[in-house]
Amino acid sequence: MIKAEQRLLRVFRIRVLDKPGYLGRLATKLGELGANIGEIHIVAQGPDFLIREISLQFTNQEHLAAVIAGLSSLEDVSLESVLDPVEQAHEGGKIAVKSRFPLDSIAQMRKIYTPGVAQICKLIQREPAYSRSYTCIGNSVAVVTNGTAILGLGNIGPVAGMPVMEGKSVLYEQLVGVSGVPILIDSTDIDTVVETVKAIAPTFGAIHLEDIAAPECFEIERRLQNELNVPVLHDDQHATAVVVLSALMTIAMRNGLELPLCSVGIIGLGAAGSGIAQLLLSYGVQHVFGTDLRADAASRLETLGGKAVSLKEIMSDCDVVVTTTGVPGLIKPEMVKKGQVILALSNPDPEILPEVAMAQGALFAADGRTINNALSFPGLFKGALKAHSERFTDAMKLAAAHAICRQTKLDNIVPSILDREVHQRVADAVADAAYI
């Protein structure tokens, strides 16, 4: 079955005769052609016709072409245009810098610009900490990438990764009221990335590293955190780890498991896998195992306190399996151990489909559609900014995981990403942990 994330979404603008039965004929034809119908809107009308926009999903480009050809056989139906709603949503970019104050009088200008602004400049000169109160610095996060690990697309460069950085910025503004500012660095050199971020760091209250490939991401984060006095966090490592830990806490609680006593195997020890291992060990999981084709990744796990083993050993011996390899179908159905918890997190195609794992006897299974780091990074950074923290600690990340777990309701294993209360609770918990 084709998953929704892989389908093509298009909007057909169709002219239909405005008489009973014609819309029904159109819908029937679309169904016969295998198009999945979503929303339908009337956008214009004439003396005897209506123009409707119909949202449709298709399996691939060939399916789209076949549906377009198939509609040509209907009388009194005319396909006016085919729109791509994803492209439309990105036209002009998804973010903009806007003033918080109107500029509608000379008196207002004198307060926010000259001569009044000099008063604030002098105040900050005397006491730099006031910059957090009297400028946007205290509520701004730099969303930094060099484009080397964008989504599942790999090293596509920083400019091609800009839509992701904009998306992160939208989530910051909409979910926690923080200004996220994309910063694109066109270099794969560690020194260049570090020095560039250090040079622009005074503009921001925190640094969010995004989609930077392993192993360089580990050294970049380490150096920046050591050399800056603002919190630095690589989202792919730590925000992902927070949500994974939260989900495992919920699964364990609902199934009578003692998570610290479970053996946890991590398949794929890149940025996400290493971050997950580190946080699980900090939480108190006593047995964390991992496997990766790269020797340096396995060595890094051993340094953290885990143990490097084979894929076969993880699948045969571990109570919990977390995969972050980006290899679809890596876990074969016969490899699943009865009673195992499996989180196959690679998107858009997991290492094993959850329904397949469950059919093989898994206690619980989920994929990357459910476990999304957007549940944690807005609150993590909002809390760090609120506390004027200079770094992220394990206590802050663990507090975020506990907060997400407490907000998980009904049969879900994590809350809705769009639940603003969840993000506020995470921010509050992170800030409280930062003060300890």
N, C-alpha and C positions, 0 to 999 in steps of 0.2 A: 504494500500500500504506500502511496506517495504521501509524505508528511506535509502538513500545511506550509511549513517553512520553505519547502522546496518548490512549491507551486508558483506559477506566474499569476500575478494579480493585475487585471486590466479592467478598465471601465469602458464599456461600449456605449457610445452615444447613438441612439437608434430612433429613426423616424417611423412611427407606426400610425396606421389609420385609426382615427378616434371613433371606433364603433365597437359594440359588444363582441367579445370573443377573440379580438385580434391580439390583445396582450397574452391571453391564454395560449393561442397558437404559437406565439413567439416563445413563451416560457417552455412549452412542450418541446419545441424544436431544439432549444438550447439544452434541455435535459436529454433528449435523444442523442445529441452530439457530445454528451459527457461533460458539459460545462457546469461548474458548481455555482449556482446563483446566490448572490448576496443581496445588498441593498438595491432598491429601485427608486429613482426620483424622477419627477417631471421637471424639466428645466426650461421648456418652451412649448408653445402651442400655436396652432394656426386654425383656419376655419374648419378643417376636417381632419387634422392630424395632431399628434402629440410627439414631442421629442423627449425621450426618457434616457436617463443614464443608469445603466445596469452594471453593478460590480460582479465580476466573474473570475473564477479561478480555473487555471489550466495546468495540465501536467507538464507541458514543455512547449517550446516554440512551434513544433510540428502540430501539436494539438490546437494551439491558437489559430494557426493557418487553416486547419481543417474546419474549425467552427466558423471562421470568416467565410470560407467557401460554401459551407453548408447553408448559411443564412441567405445566400443569393437565390435560393429556390423558393423563398417565401414571397408571395405577392403582397403588395402594399406595405412592405417592410424595407427600409433603406438604412444601411449602416453608414452613418455620417462620419464618424471618426472613432479611433481607438486610442484611449488615453492610458498612460502609465502613472498611477497615483503615487507610487514611490518616487519617481522622478519629479512629479509635481510638488511633493512635499519638500523636496530638497532645493527647488528653484530659488535662487537668491540666498541660499544658506538657511540654517535653522536658528541662528542666534544673531543678536545685534547689541551694540552698546547704546543704552538710553539713559538720559538724565532722570534722576529721581525728583527733580524740581522743575517747575515751569519757568521759562524765561520770557516774561511778559511785561517787564517794566525795568526802567533804569535802576530803580531802587533794589530790585531783586538781583540785577547783575552786579551791583556794588557789594552785595553781601556774599555772593558765591564766587565772584571773580575779583576784579580790582575795584576799590582798594582793600576791601574787607579781607580777602584771602591772605594778605600779608600777615595779618594777626595770627592766623592759624599756622602759617609757615614758621613764624618765630616761636610759637608755642611748642611745636614739634622739634624745632632746633634745640630748645632748652631741655625737652624731655621726649626723646624718640618714641617711647612707649605710647605716647598720645596718638601716634599714627594709626593705631588700631581703632581708636575711638573717633577720630576726626577725618579719616580717609576710608576708602574702600578696601585698604590692605587687609584689615582684620576680617573681612568677609569674602576674600578672593582666593581662588585656588588656580594654580597653573596646571593645565592638563597637558603633559609633555609626552611627545612620542618622536621616535626617529623612523617609524614606519616599518620596522623589521619583523614584526609579528602581528599583523593586523588581522583580527578575527581568525578564521581558518584559512585565510588567503596567503599568509606568509609575508615575505619581504617585498611589499609592493610600493614602498617609499612613503615618506611623510605626507606628501600632498594628497595621494590617493587615500591615505588614512584619515584625512581631515573630516569626512562625514561622521566617522566614529567619534572623534574628539568633540565635534559639535553636538553629537547626540549625548555624550557624557555631560556637556555643559547644560543642555536642556534639562536633563535629570536633576542636576544640582539646583538650578533655578526653580524648577517646578516643585520639587519634592522637599527641599530644605531651605530655599531662599538664599543660596550661596551663588556667587558669581564665578563660574568656571570659564577660564580663558584658554583656548587652545594655543599651544606653542609647538611649532613644527621645527625639528632640527634635522637638517639634511646631512647627516653624518652617521657612520657606524663606528666611528672611533670613540672609545670610552672616554679618553681625555677631553675630546672636543665636546661631547655631550655634557660631561660633568662641568667643565668650565663655562659653557654656555648657560646652563641652569644656574650656576652660582652667580653669573653676571646679572641675570634678570630676577633673581630671588628676592631682592628688596621690594619688588612690586607686589608680592603675594604673601598671604598668611600661611600657606602650605603648598607643598609640591606633590602633585598626583602624577606618577609615572605610569604610562599606559602603552600596552602593545609593543614592548621592547623585548627582543628575543633573548632567550637564555643561551649561554651562561652570562653574557655581558650585563644583563639586567641586575644580577646579584651584586656585581662590583659597582655598578653605577649607583644603585640604591645605598649600598654600604658607604661609599665615599661621600655621597651627598648628605646623608644623615649625620656623618661624623663632622662635616665641614660647614654645615648650615645650622642656624639656630631656629629653624622652623621645621615642623613635622614633614617627613618625606615617606611616601608609601607607594610601592609598586602594586597597583590594583590587581593585576593578573595573579600575583602571588597571594596577597594577604586578604583582600576583599573576597576573593573566591574561597579561600580557606575558612573565613568566618561563616559564610553561608553553608558550606559543606558541614562544618562542625555543628552548626545549629540544626541542620536537617538530621544529622546522625543522632543528636541528643533527643530530638523528637521521636525518631524511629525507635531508639533504644527504650525510651520511656513508655511508648505505647505497646511495645512487644516484650516487656519484662527483661530487657538486657541491661547488663552493667557495662556501659561503654568503656570505661577504663580497663576492664578485664578482657575485652574483646581483642582478638588479633586482627589488625587492620592492614590490608595490603594495598599498596598504591602502584598502579601500572602507568608508567610515564612520569619521570621525575624532572620535568622542565620547570618553568616558573610556577604554574599552578600546583603541580604535584609536590614540589619541594615546599611551597608555602603551606599546603595542607598537612604534610608530614610534620613540619615544625610546630604548627598550632596544635595538632593532635597530641604531640609529645608534651607541649606546654600544658594542655588541658589535663594530662595525667594518664593518657593511654599508654599502657605498659609495653605493648608489643606492636610496633609499627614496622612493617616490612615493605620493600619496594623493589621495582625492577625497571631497568631502562637499558637501551642498547648502548648508551654512552657511558664509558667508564667513569668520567668525571662526575656525572650525575649520581651514579651509585656511590661514589666516594663521598659526595656531598651529603647524602643521606646518612652514611655512617658517621660523619662528623656531627650531624644533628642529634644522633643517638638512636637512629633506626638501624635496620639490618637489610643488606642487599641480598635478594634471593632470585630465583628464576620465576618466570611467568607460571610455569606448571605448579611450582610450590605454592604460589599465592592462591591460585584457583583451587588447589586441593586442600589447603590447610587453613586459610583465613576465614574468619567469621564475616568480615566486612571487606568489600572490594571497591576501590574508587579508581576510575580510569580517566586519564587525561592525555591520551596518546594522539588523537586526531586520526586514528586508523579505524575506519568503519568495519564492523564485523570481526574485529580482532578476537573477541571472545566467542567461541563456538558453543552452541547449545549444550553439547555433551560435557563442556568444561565446568558448567555451573554445579556447585555443590548444594544439595538440599539444605534449606534453612539459611542460606547465605543472603546477606544484604549487598546489593550491587547498585552503585551509582556510576552509570556510564555517561560521562559528562561532555564528550566531544560533540561539537555542533558543526554542521546540521545533522550529521550521521553518527550516532553513538557506536561504541564498540560492540554493543548488543542491544537490541530493542527490548525495552522493559517488559513488554508482553511475552516475548520469547523467554526471557529469564524467569518470569513468574511461572510460565508453563512448564519449565524444567525443575520447578521446586524451590525457587528463591523465596525467602521470607518476605523480601521487599525489593523493588527495583524502580529506578527513576533515571531520567536522562537530563541533558543540559537545558531542556526547555523549562524544567522546574527549578533547577539549581542555578540561579543567576546572581552574579556579584553586584548587580544594581540594587539588590536588597540591602547591601551593607555599606558601600563606599560613601553614599551621601551622608548617612548618619555618622560614620567614622570621622569624616572630615569636619562636619558641622560640630561634632563634639570636641574635636581637637582645637578648632578655632575658638569655640566658646570658652574653653579652659585656658586659652593662650599657651597651649602645650608646645614644647620645643621638639618633641619626638613622639612617635607611636610606640607604646609598650605592649607586651603580651597581655597585660591586665586590661588594657583598653580594647584589644581585639576579642578577648574572652568575654568581656562585658557586653560587647556588641552581639556576640553569638547567643548569650543567655537572653538578651533583650528580644532578639528575633524569635527565639524558641518560645518565650513567654507570650508572644503576640500571635502565635500560630493557633488557628482555630479549626474546629470541626475535623474533617478527615485530611486536611492539607498537611504537608510536611514542612512548608514554609508559608508565610503570609503573602498577600498580594503586593507586588512591587508598587502599585499605585495607592496603597494605604498610607496616607500621610502620617497617621498616628504612629505607625510602626517606625518610620524614619525619625520622628521626634523622640520616641522612646529610646531608640538606638543612640541618638545624639546625646540625650540626657545621661544614659548609662556610661557612654564613653567619657563624657566630661567628668562625671563623678569618679570614674576610675583613674582619670588623669590627675585628680587632686590627691589621690592616696599616696 
